[in-house]
Amino acid sequence: MPLLVRTLTAFLMPLTVGFVVPLWLVWTDDAPRTLHVIGLLPITVGTGLLLWCVRDFHVIGRGTIGPWDPPRHLVVVGPYRWSRNPMYVGVSLVLLGWVSAFRSGELLIYALIVMFVFQVRVVGFEEPWLARTHGEQWQRYKARVPRWLSLKRTSASVVP
């Protein structure tokens, strides 16, 4: 299967977690809902960040965001200069945007559960896999870039 098709298929995961499930939760609830425009800002920023990461995985990493087809090369450019997990940060921003847009406690609980699952997945699976797969390159990158977010630009983009 061509890389573009694999990339688009893998994008269904964050699309489902970040958009389908939250909107389903809102529209299956009988409570009247008002959309608060302020929530659109984190949704837009998070979506842009997610798309940027998917592109970098596709173009630079030569793989997808799907665990069945990971990048062949460690991606350390773009948003990966500020976070080792900017895709998860992007999806979290989208979820928090929905919480803000609909002022929903149910969406807040969902967002917190998803973010907890992200933490468990990153620490328990992804980081050990990256250490085994990319060895010293991963260790140097990990030493320079925080797991979740830093607004301070790092020199991680020069990691060979």
C-alpha positions as CSV (number, residue, x, y, z in Angstrom):
1,M,0.0,0.0,0.0
2,P,1.4,3.4,-0.9
3,L,2.7,5.6,1.9
4,L,0.1,8.3,1.3
5,V,-2.7,5.8,1.7
6,R,-1.1,4.4,4.9
7,T,-0.7,7.9,6.3
8,L,-4.4,8.9,5.6
9,T,-5.6,5.6,7.1
10,A,-3.5,6.1,10.3
11,F,-4.9,9.7,10.6
12,L,-8.3,8.1,11.4
13,M,-7.0,7.4,14.9
14,P,-6.5,11.1,16.1
15,L,-9.6,12.1,14.0
16,T,-11.7,9.7,16.0
17,V,-10.3,10.5,19.4
18,G,-10.2,14.3,18.8
19,F,-13.3,14.9,16.8
20,V,-15.7,12.0,16.4
21,V,-16.0,10.9,20.0
22,P,-16.2,14.4,21.5
23,L,-18.9,15.5,19.0
24,W,-20.7,12.2,19.5
25,L,-20.7,12.8,23.3
26,V,-22.0,16.3,22.8
27,W,-24.8,15.4,20.4
28,T,-26.0,12.3,22.2
29,D,-26.4,14.3,25.4
30,D,-30.0,15.7,25.7
31,A,-28.7,18.9,27.4
32,P,-29.0,22.1,25.3
33,R,-25.6,23.1,24.0
34,T,-24.2,26.5,23.2
35,L,-21.0,26.8,21.2
36,H,-18.5,29.2,22.9
37,V,-16.3,30.6,20.2
38,I,-13.2,30.8,22.5
39,G,-13.0,27.0,22.2
40,L,-12.3,27.2,18.5
41,L,-8.8,28.6,19.2
42,P,-7.3,25.6,20.8
43,I,-9.2,23.3,18.4
44,T,-7.6,25.2,15.5
45,V,-4.1,25.3,17.0
46,G,-4.3,21.6,18.0
47,T,-5.5,20.6,14.5
48,G,-2.8,22.6,12.8
49,L,-0.1,21.0,15.1
50,L,-1.5,17.5,14.4
51,L,-1.4,18.0,10.7
52,W,2.1,19.4,10.8
53,C,3.2,16.3,12.7
54,V,1.5,13.9,10.3
55,R,3.2,15.7,7.4
56,D,6.7,15.4,9.1
57,F,6.2,11.7,9.9
58,H,5.2,11.2,6.2
59,V,7.9,13.3,4.6
60,I,10.8,13.2,7.0
61,G,10.2,10.0,8.9
62,R,8.9,8.0,5.9
63,G,6.2,6.4,8.0
64,T,2.9,7.1,9.6
65,I,1.5,7.9,13.0
66,G,0.1,4.4,13.1
67,P,1.9,2.1,15.5
68,W,1.8,-0.6,12.8
69,D,3.8,1.6,10.4
70,P,6.0,4.0,12.4
71,P,8.5,6.4,10.8
72,R,11.8,4.8,9.6
73,H,13.8,7.9,10.8
74,L,13.6,9.7,14.1
75,V,11.7,13.0,13.5
76,V,13.4,15.9,15.4
77,V,12.4,18.9,13.4
78,G,9.4,21.2,13.3
79,P,7.2,20.9,16.5
80,Y,9.5,18.0,17.6
81,R,12.0,20.7,18.6
82,W,9.7,21.7,21.5
83,S,8.1,18.4,22.4
84,R,8.9,14.8,21.9
85,N,5.1,14.2,21.6
86,P,3.6,17.1,19.7
87,M,0.9,15.0,18.2
88,Y,-0.5,14.1,21.6
89,V,-0.2,17.8,22.6
90,G,-2.2,18.7,19.5
91,V,-4.9,16.2,20.2
92,S,-5.0,17.3,23.8
93,L,-5.5,20.9,22.7
94,V,-8.3,19.9,20.4
95,L,-10.0,18.0,23.3
96,L,-9.6,20.9,25.7
97,G,-11.0,23.2,23.0
98,W,-14.1,21.1,22.9
99,V,-14.4,21.3,26.7
100,S,-14.1,25.0,26.4
101,A,-16.4,25.3,23.4
102,F,-19.2,23.3,25.0
103,R,-18.4,23.9,28.7
104,S,-18.9,20.2,29.2
105,G,-17.9,18.2,32.3
106,E,-18.4,15.0,30.4
107,L,-15.9,16.2,27.7
108,L,-13.4,17.2,30.5
109,I,-13.5,13.7,32.0
110,Y,-13.1,12.2,28.5
111,A,-10.1,14.6,27.8
112,L,-8.4,13.8,31.1
113,I,-8.8,10.0,30.5
114,V,-7.4,10.4,27.0
115,M,-4.4,12.4,28.3
116,F,-3.8,9.8,31.0
117,V,-3.8,7.1,28.3
118,F,-1.3,9.2,26.2
119,Q,1.1,9.3,29.2
120,V,0.8,5.6,29.9
121,R,1.4,4.8,26.2
122,V,4.4,7.1,25.8
123,V,6.1,6.0,29.0
124,G,5.3,2.3,28.7
125,F,5.6,1.6,25.0
126,E,6.8,4.4,22.8
127,E,9.8,5.6,24.6
128,P,11.2,2.1,25.2
129,W,10.6,1.3,21.6
130,L,12.4,4.5,20.4
131,A,15.3,3.7,22.7
132,R,15.7,0.2,21.2
133,T,15.1,1.4,17.6
134,H,17.2,4.7,17.5
135,G,19.7,4.1,20.3
136,E,22.1,6.9,20.9
137,Q,20.3,9.3,18.6
138,W,17.2,8.9,20.7
139,Q,19.1,9.4,23.9
140,R,20.7,12.7,22.7
141,Y,17.3,13.9,21.5
142,K,15.6,12.9,24.7
143,A,18.2,14.8,26.7
144,R,17.4,18.0,24.8
145,V,13.7,18.0,24.3
146,P,11.0,17.5,27.0
147,R,8.4,14.8,26.8
148,W,5.4,17.2,26.6
149,L,6.2,20.8,25.9
150,S,8.8,23.5,26.1
151,L,8.5,27.0,24.6
152,K,12.3,27.3,24.6
153,R,13.8,26.4,21.2
154,T,16.3,23.6,21.5
155,S,19.1,22.4,19.2
156,A,17.4,19.1,18.7
157,S,16.9,19.8,15.0
158,V,20.6,19.1,14.6
159,V,20.6,15.7,16.2
160,P,22.0,13.3,13.5
